[in-house]
Amino acid sequence: ETGSEDIDILPNGLAFVSSGLKYPGIKPPAPDKPGEIFLMDLNEDNPRAVELRISRGFDLASFNPHGISTYID
């Protein structure tokens, strides 16, 4: 609904998408909605974005993701 800000695709075809960035001075389409992280499996015939649940105790109200990257160990 508010669009994606960034995407990082792992070698196995899983894609993490950050969404909900709010820039100072620019009216966001959903000002009261916190940011989100979605997961897509690009190996599927019809991939769809699934919202990842964020752990309890995280300040979700102020979550404003700008960019995303992954680390593979």
C-alpha positions in Angstrom: 0.0 0.0 0.0 2.8 2.5 0.8 5.3 1.0 -1.6 8.7 -0.5 -1.1 11.9 1.4 -0.2 14.5 -1.3 -0.8 15.0 -5.0 -1.6 17.7 -7.5 -1.0 17.7 -10.8 -2.8 19.6 -13.8 -1.4 21.3 -16.4 -3.7 18.5 -18.9 -2.8 15.8 -16.6 -4.3 14.4 -15.2 -1.1 13.8 -11.5 -1.2 13.5 -9.1 1.8 11.6 -5.9 1.1 11.5 -2.8 3.4 8.5 -0.7 3.2 6.9 2.4 4.9 9.8 4.9 4.8 8.7 8.4 5.9 10.8 11.4 4.8 10.7 14.6 6.8 8.7 17.3 5.0 6.9 14.8 2.7 3.4 13.7 3.5 3.4 9.9 3.7 0.4 8.0 2.2 -0.2 6.2 5.6 1.2 8.5 8.3 0.0 6.3 11.2 1.2 3.0 9.8 4.6 1.8 10.9 7.2 0.4 8.6 7.2 -3.2 7.6 9.5 -5.9 6.2 8.2 -8.4 3.7 9.5 -11.7 2.4 9.1 -13.0 -1.1 10.1 -16.4 -2.5 11.1 -15.6 -6.1 11.3 -19.3 -6.8 7.5 -19.6 -6.7 5.4 -19.4 -9.9 3.4 -16.4 -8.5 5.6 -14.9 -5.7 3.7 -12.7 -3.2 5.0 -10.5 -0.5 4.3 -11.8 3.0 4.7 -9.5 6.0 7.2 -10.7 8.5 6.2 -10.6 12.2 8.5 -8.4 14.2 9.5 -9.6 17.7 7.7 -8.3 20.8 9.5 -5.6 22.6 10.5 -3.8 19.4 9.4 -0.2 19.1 7.2 -0.9 16.0 5.5 2.5 16.3 8.7 4.3 15.3 9.9 1.7 12.8 10.9 3.7 9.7 13.0 1.4 7.5 15.4 3.0 5.1 17.3 0.4 3.1 17.9 -3.3 3.9 20.8 -5.6 3.6 21.6 -9.2 4.6 24.6 -10.9 6.0 25.4 -14.5 5.0 27.7 -16.4 7.4 
